[in-house]
Amino acid sequence: MPGSGEALSTLTDDMAGRYLVTTMSGSRYWLDLDGRSLCRIARTDDDETLTLRRDGEKVDLIDVERCEVSHPMLVLIDLHLENVWCTTRESTPVVSIIVLSPRAVLQ
């Protein structure tokens, strides 16, 4: 398993651990592959930043379809909406993927 603080070029669903993914728009995604959760932290210094449902909240992560530097991240999440099995979330291109400490806590 990669060490804390290490930068990766690709993150796959079968990996373990916690990661911070930053996208071209400035949004940051906290991915906990052990706990199967995701949290999007939107950029706050731009009035035109798109806000998404459940920003700042942990949501259930179903699958990491694609997470690779220079490409949009694509994940499947469960927002627990009636009659909706999953929601697809696609980001702007990923600029960095950083390994977090196993003890890192979302703040």
C-alpha positions, 0 to 999 in steps of 0.5 A, a space after each residue: 500500500 502506498 505511504 501517507 502523502 504519496 502522490 498517485 497517478 491512478 486510484 482504483 476501486 480495489 485499493 484500500 485506504 483514504 485519499 484526497 483527490 483534487 480536480 481542475 475546478 478546485 473541488 476536493 474529494 475525500 475517498 475512504 475506500 475502507 469505509 466506502 464513503 466519499 465527500 466532495 468539498 467544493 471550492 469556496 473562493 469562486 462564486 461560479 463554483 457548481 454546488 452538488 447535492 450533499 456537498 460537504 457530507 459523507 455519502 456511500 461510495 459504490 464504485 470508483 469507475 475511473 480516477 486518473 490524473 488528467 481525466 475526469 473522475 467517475 464514481 457511483 454513489 448512493 444518495 439513498 433516494 427513493 427508487 434510485 439505486 445509484 447516482 453517477 458523479 463525474 468531476 472535472 479532470 483530476 490534478 492530484 491524488 494524495 494518499 492520506 494517513 489511515 488515521 486521517 479524519 474528514 473535517 
